[in-house]
């Protein structure tokens, strides 16, 4: 009898002590998503054939967090070009059905790697020469969706007591690509060199997961081998440094930043040099994360507050058919491709959309905020929103939940150039920056001061 009472008291004491030691439960999982066959690769339109080999594996990873109140949040990171809304919606609907995970409680972020597979679920008229290509793409994409949903479930299954800490470091290989192009060296060259780091530790201090970010295109390689580029190499390095931990990468607002130097060439010697640079940048980034982890980190508290909404961003006034025909001959690739998209829509009898639904998600852990924006977001948004909400505890993520093209700032639109191409309806209005910033501010007020 004494033993039974003592056991109950010890058990009750443990339950009382545990919340004081750990604010959260955390679970992490990883799955290999490397294509099992040759696939067409996403990112570079200049590629004329499918992949030839695998240089390094691709992964999708999930980190699940549950606060004291029982609220659950899951972030998925993946070595992919991006989660378009058609894919994100399927994943979100399945996760809601299977795990009861609400849409605002799931964040999907892609590294935007340009050395991975193209994605799509098919549909539309496909030229005969592209039928097989589409079949391979659809097959891979369907398998990917299944794996990501199962991955989310696995991370939830692995929930165990944990504590979270946050800090930021720096890495300097991102360069504003506008300064690296002919006749644009005089333009401003803003970049975001911050390296946000979230450490997920067991109650005894052991590292369980490392969530980290950077704002730079993974475009070191343009060859025909599969690789996760610098984000993949950085994750692999960190997992060597911290055995047993899973490293997850979150892409930031690096739409106008490239890893430089690099060599885009068919010369095998230069291809090899670009691959070595990719590994080097991964090493630099992993060292920046490790240095941050060895410094003084801020403990995070709950609850985890989340919000997810769409805002409508307008396209500019549609140009006439004559103007579009002229743009077809432009020396700027983005102007040509934009004209082709709009002319194709006109030829099919459909009217180009006037507005684009734009996804914004905010996640808050105590004082730390993750602002996750859809699309290829230029650096101005990161600099402006960090200045508004705190340089030390604001984490900016782009390429999240949808990829509706480049999201330019007012500055970039005024300068013109590659990042002004827009989406399905052409170039975005000059009001796009203010609309997004105002919506972020409204959502930020909803997750707390």
Secondary structure as GFF3:
##gff-version 3
##sequence-region A 1 449
A	DSSP	alpha_helix	2	21	.	.	.	ID=ss1
A	DSSP	beta_strand	24	32	.	.	.	ID=ss2
A	DSSP	beta_strand	53	54	.	.	.	ID=ss3
A	DSSP	beta_strand	59	67	.	.	.	ID=ss4
A	DSSP	beta_strand	72	78	.	.	.	ID=ss5
A	DSSP	alpha_helix	85	99	.	.	.	ID=ss6
A	DSSP	three_ten_helix	103	105	.	.	.	ID=ss7
A	DSSP	beta_strand	106	110	.	.	.	ID=ss8
A	DSSP	three_ten_helix	128	130	.	.	.	ID=ss9
A	DSSP	alpha_helix	131	157	.	.	.	ID=ss10
A	DSSP	beta_strand	160	170	.	.	.	ID=ss11
A	DSSP	beta_strand	174	176	.	.	.	ID=ss12
A	DSSP	three_ten_helix	177	180	.	.	.	ID=ss13
A	DSSP	beta_strand	194	201	.	.	.	ID=ss14
A	DSSP	beta_strand	207	214	.	.	.	ID=ss15
A	DSSP	beta_strand	225	226	.	.	.	ID=ss16
A	DSSP	alpha_helix	229	241	.	.	.	ID=ss17
A	DSSP	beta_strand	246	251	.	.	.	ID=ss18
A	DSSP	beta_strand	257	259	.	.	.	ID=ss19
A	DSSP	alpha_helix	268	293	.	.	.	ID=ss20
A	DSSP	beta_strand	298	299	.	.	.	ID=ss21
A	DSSP	beta_strand	304	314	.	.	.	ID=ss22
A	DSSP	alpha_helix	321	327	.	.	.	ID=ss23
A	DSSP	alpha_helix	333	347	.	.	.	ID=ss24
A	DSSP	beta_strand	355	365	.	.	.	ID=ss25
A	DSSP	beta_strand	368	373	.	.	.	ID=ss26
A	DSSP	beta_strand	376	377	.	.	.	ID=ss27
A	DSSP	alpha_helix	379	389	.	.	.	ID=ss28
A	DSSP	beta_strand	394	397	.	.	.	ID=ss29
A	DSSP	beta_strand	406	407	.	.	.	ID=ss30
A	DSSP	alpha_helix	410	415	.	.	.	ID=ss31
A	DSSP	three_ten_helix	418	420	.	.	.	ID=ss32
A	DSSP	alpha_helix	432	446	.	.	.	ID=ss33
###
